Amino acid sequence: MRIALVAMLACSIIAACKPRDDMTATERQQAAELNASFARERGLAIAQEIEYFRDPRTNLCFAYLWRNTSISLVDCARVEKFLLNPEPPPAPAEAPQTKTAP
């Protein structure tokens, strides 16, 4: 697994997997498969770094990516099982009614 990952990384870095005129159809297919595999692995690695949380002041949910300090608004229902703080904030208490003199 590590060797395959290193090979994919090296392939991506030196751009040896990019289609060239002197590549056969088989070599092009293999390069495309390697690039797709690397993209899947990279996507999974990035997905593991995302944290989801609910802002208790607004009840909005956000996705936060630590790697490059990115934040994005997300649909709470879609990320409910991934939320760090899944409980919505309590409903605000109503202010007591004051009686006015007639």
N, C-alpha and C positions, 0 to 999 in steps of 0.2 A: 504494500500500500504506500509506504513512504517513498519507495523507488519510483512508483508510478506518479506520485504527486510531484516529486523532484523533477522527473522527466517532463511533466506537463508544464511546470513552472519554467524550466529551462527553455522549453519549446516556445513558450509565450514571450519570454524575455528576449531571446535572440531572433524571434520572428521566423524561425525555421519552418514553422507550420503554416505559414501563409502560402496560399497557392502561388506557384510560379509557372512560367511557361514551360520549363523543362520537366515538370512533374507529370507522371502518368496519372490516369484516371484513378487507379487504385491508391496511389500516393496522395492524391487530392482528397479522396474519400477518407483515408486514414487521418489526414491532417484535420479535416472537418470534424471527425469523431473525437479526436484528441482535444480540439478547441471546445467542443460542446461539453465534453466531460469535465474539462478544467472550469468552464463557466458554471456548471452545476455544482461542483465542489466549492467554488468560490462563493456562490450564492448561498449555499448551506452554511458556510463558515460565517458569512456576514449576518445571516438570519439568527445565528446563535448569539450575536452580540447586541441584538435589539432588545430593549426593555420597554414594557408598556406600563403606563400608570394613569390613574384618574386624578385630575385636579379637584380636590374637595371643595374649592371655592366656586368653581364653575360647573362641576360634574362633567367636564369634557375629558376625553381620553387622548393620550399622546403616545407616540412611538419615539424612543430616544436611542440613537446609535452613538455609542461611546467613541468609536474609532475616529470619527471626524466631527464629533459634537453636533450632530444633526437632530432636529426635532420636527415632528410632523403630527398634525391632527389626524386621528383615526376614528373609525366607527367603533364605539364601545362594545356593541353586540358582537362584532366579529373577533375581537381580541379578549373577550371576557375571561376565558380560561388562562390567558397569559398575563393578566393584570397583576402587578405587584400589590396593589391595594384594591381588591375587587369590590369591596362594599361601597355602595354610593353613600355620600354624606347624609347625615340625618336632615330631615325637613326642618326648615327654620321655624322656631317657635313664634307664635303670633303674639304681638304686643298686647298687653292687657288693655281692655276697653275702659276708658274713664267716663264717668257719668258727668254730664253737664247739667247745671242748674236750669230749670225752666224759666 
